Amino acid sequence: MENADRHSTSTAPLTWHDFLERMRQPSAADFVKAIKSFIVTFSKNSPNPERDSAAVQEFLKNMESAFRAHPLWAGCSEEELESAGEGLEKYVMTKLFPHVFASVPDDVKLDDQLHGKMALLQQFIQPENLDIRPTFQNETSFLLAQKELQKINMYKAPRDKLVCILSYCKAINNILLNSSMASNDHPHGADDFLPVLIYVTIKANTPQLYSNLLYIQRYRCQSRLVGEAAYFFTNMLSAMSFVLNINAESLSMDEAEFDKNMESARSLLSGLSAAIDELPTRSSRNFGHDFKSESSLSSLVNKEEEKDHSRVMKMPSVLDLENKGATVLLNEDQLNQVFQDYPYLFSHVGDLTVNDVEDLLNNYKQLVFKYVCLSRGIDMTKESKKDAGRVSDGLDAVSHLEVDNLESELLQQNKSNTPQHGETDETT
């Protein structure tokens, strides 16, 4: 049962560094050569998703079988062998990512179609349109779940992307479970989960979602895409398919009302886009208005600078602050301590005796959650952009550094059949 659990959710520790260390050993030279040869040969071919997927799956399967028979993994546990396979998949797919992700025009077209449709739908869709019960309508908590899905484009390995989807689906699952408990309602089921998943996915509108799902489907090791992982991933595919084919009937709407809402959303987004496009034109007209004297030009520039400064100093909206705070909460190690000053947050209706206790408790929970999110958002306002840049740069640097270090060391091993121990340690 323990083994099955590990394969179903892929929660075994991914000892990426253990894989790198084993590949640095002289006895792994044949593996190194095979991996590099596969990557070079693969990259020379033009993209063909069906052929490429089959080639990667076969290579991973054959290599993992070779790992099991090699002295480097003699006496290793099943978990260590599992980690070796995960490390292999991560290394190979990180190298091949630019070649296989959104690599054909059809994938890019459907990415744009899905992203555009969700942008329109999120302007008017309501939980009631998807028959989501009032008990499960918790927009503030949905923000936290959206953050999990939006992390997916930070990673390149299929497993890492799949983990984002699992975290996203589990977050929604927990929201539904907590809502059921708080309202003393019966536990939610699949009929409750999928509509909420669709709704939150539309609200998140994650870029390149279609390509991300296809990438996982094609290049995640098939023997590990089972159990819980397969269940949630299948639900994501269903949600994506639903959105791509959504119509008035899907949202329990009259056809005319649906068309009107879509057209209104399209006009709104087009208007915003046009307004943004006009900004440079307006600036050009203003700057071309009067060049009679240097003083007039200087005055005009100063006014423009004052306008820019006022834009920068403009306070963020409540929604912006709430989103920032929700992001910070995701990274809190001890959420219980964050909410310890609000004793009624986790109370049940039966704990109080006031007649309107149910409404009071629900309102109190929403108020507390929004207050904490806003508090964190205000604290992060000045540093958020700077930190986001550092985090993004750091993630890319670490990913590329690990992979490139491995490649350089593997090349060094190919040049020398018997590297000295001191040299290996120094390189490591």
Secondary structure, DSSP 8 states (H G I E B T S, - for coil): -HHHHHHHH--S---HHHHHHHHTSGGGHHHHHHHHHHHHHHHHS---HHHHHHHHHHHHHHHHHHHHHSGGGTT--HHHHHHHHHHHHHHHHHHHHHHHTT-SHHHHHHHHHHHHHHHHHTTT--GGGGT--GGG--HHHHHHHHHHHHGGGG--SHHHHHHHHHHHHHHHHHHHHHHHHHTT-----HHHHHHHHHHHHHHH--TTHHHHHHHHHHHS-GGGS-HHHHHHHHHHHHHHHHHHT--TGGGT--HHHHHHHHHHHHHHHHHHHHHHHHHHHHHHHHHTS--S-HHHHHHHHHHHHHHHHHHHHS---HHHHHHHHHHHHHT-S-HHHHTTT-TTTT--GGG---TTHHHHHHHHHHHHHHHHHHHHHHHHTTTHHHHHHHHHHHHHHHHHHHHHHHHHHHHHHHH-SS--HHHHHHH-
